[in-house]
Amino acid sequence: MHETSLFKALSDPIRLRLASLLSISGEKCVCMLAQALGEPDFKISRHLGIMRSVGMVESRREGTWIYYRLAEPRSAVEACLQQCMRDHMNKDETIKNDLERLSAATCSIEPGHTRRSSSVKADKKKVKTDD
């Protein structure tokens, strides 16, 4: 049953927040979603991959960025859930804060500015080379 996998995917708080942001704000790139949730890109990508595997989101690549959007609903239940997220999740305090951070998020890397995920990756490389 398709709905079971949909609800399982939405049972994780990060995936529910991601689905809510995408339903309210439309297509966004991974780096903007990561900034909105205050999580590293790789973690957001992993959650979006789970959502993609159940058909909840679709992605497209543009240069080095991958953009995600909610997939067209395949059932009345999915359509109802997406509408509910659009109409009501923006009233949730966590989602309000996510939306505020999302509005300030940017994909461009300005001089002297590095994204959080780049630092995380660099730290992991340091750990590996120190062994």
C-alpha positions as CSV (number, residue, x, y, z in Angstrom):
1,M,0.0,0.0,0.0
2,H,1.5,3.3,-1.1
3,E,0.1,5.3,1.8
4,T,2.0,3.1,4.3
5,S,5.3,4.0,2.8
6,L,4.3,7.7,2.6
7,F,3.4,7.9,6.3
8,K,6.5,6.0,7.2
9,A,8.6,8.6,5.4
10,L,6.8,11.4,7.1
11,S,7.2,9.9,10.5
12,D,10.7,11.3,10.7
13,P,10.7,14.9,12.0
14,I,13.3,16.1,9.5
15,R,11.4,14.6,6.6
16,L,8.1,16.1,7.8
17,R,9.8,19.5,8.0
18,L,11.3,19.0,4.5
19,A,7.9,18.0,3.0
20,S,6.3,21.0,4.8
21,L,8.9,23.5,3.4
22,L,8.6,22.1,-0.1
23,S,4.8,22.2,0.0
24,I,4.8,25.8,1.2
25,S,7.7,27.3,-0.7
26,G,8.0,25.0,-3.8
27,E,11.2,23.7,-5.4
28,K,14.5,24.4,-3.4
29,C,18.0,23.2,-3.6
30,V,19.6,21.0,-1.0
31,C,21.9,23.7,0.3
32,M,19.0,26.0,1.0
33,L,17.0,23.3,2.7
34,A,20.1,22.4,4.8
35,Q,20.5,26.0,5.9
36,A,16.7,26.2,6.7
37,L,16.9,23.2,9.0
38,G,20.4,23.9,10.4
39,E,21.6,20.5,9.2
40,P,24.5,19.5,7.0
41,D,23.9,19.0,3.3
42,F,24.7,15.3,3.4
43,K,22.1,14.6,6.1
44,I,19.4,16.5,4.1
45,S,20.3,14.7,0.9
46,R,20.0,11.4,2.7
47,H,16.5,12.3,3.9
48,L,15.5,13.6,0.5
49,G,16.7,10.3,-1.0
50,I,14.4,8.4,1.3
51,M,11.5,10.7,0.3
52,R,12.4,10.2,-3.4
53,S,12.5,6.4,-3.0
54,V,8.8,6.4,-1.9
55,G,7.9,8.8,-4.7
56,M,7.2,11.8,-2.5
57,V,9.8,14.2,-4.1
58,E,11.4,14.6,-7.5
59,S,14.8,16.1,-8.2
60,R,16.7,17.8,-11.0
61,R,20.4,18.8,-11.3
62,E,21.5,22.2,-12.3
63,G,25.3,22.5,-12.3
64,T,26.5,21.4,-8.9
65,W,23.1,22.0,-7.2
66,I,20.3,19.5,-6.9
67,Y,16.8,20.9,-6.6
68,Y,13.9,19.0,-5.0
69,R,10.2,19.5,-5.3
70,L,7.1,17.6,-4.1
71,A,6.0,15.1,-6.7
72,E,2.6,15.3,-8.2
73,P,0.1,13.5,-5.9
74,R,-0.6,9.9,-7.0
75,S,-3.6,9.4,-4.7
76,A,-6.3,11.4,-3.0
77,V,-4.6,10.8,0.4
78,E,-1.3,12.3,-1.0
79,A,-3.1,15.3,-2.4
80,C,-4.9,15.9,0.9
81,L,-1.6,15.6,2.8
82,Q,0.2,18.1,0.5
83,Q,-2.8,20.5,0.8
84,C,-2.8,20.2,4.6
85,M,0.9,20.9,4.8
86,R,0.5,24.0,2.6
87,D,-2.5,25.3,4.6
88,H,-1.6,24.4,8.2
89,M,2.1,23.6,8.7
90,N,3.1,27.2,8.3
91,K,1.4,27.8,11.7
92,D,3.8,25.4,13.4
93,E,6.5,27.3,15.4
94,T,9.3,25.0,14.1
95,I,8.2,25.4,10.5
96,K,7.9,29.2,10.9
97,N,11.5,29.3,12.0
98,D,12.5,27.0,9.1
99,L,10.7,29.3,6.7
100,E,12.5,32.3,8.1
101,R,15.9,30.7,7.7
102,L,14.9,29.5,4.3
103,S,14.1,33.0,3.2
104,A,17.6,34.1,4.1
105,A,19.3,31.0,2.7
106,T,21.5,31.2,-0.4
107,C,23.3,28.8,-2.6
108,S,26.1,31.1,-3.8
109,I,29.4,30.9,-2.1
110,E,30.7,34.4,-1.5
111,P,34.4,35.2,-0.9
112,G,35.3,34.3,2.7
113,H,32.1,32.3,3.1
114,T,31.8,28.5,3.2
115,R,28.7,26.4,3.6
116,R,28.4,24.3,6.7
117,S,28.6,21.0,4.7
118,S,32.0,22.0,3.2
119,S,33.4,22.4,6.7
120,V,32.0,19.1,7.8
121,K,33.5,17.3,4.8
122,A,36.8,19.0,5.4
123,D,36.7,17.9,9.1
124,K,36.1,14.3,8.1
125,K,39.0,14.4,5.6
126,K,41.2,15.7,8.5
127,V,40.1,12.8,10.7
128,K,40.9,10.3,8.0
129,T,44.3,11.7,7.2
130,D,45.2,11.9,10.9
131,D,44.8,8.1,11.4
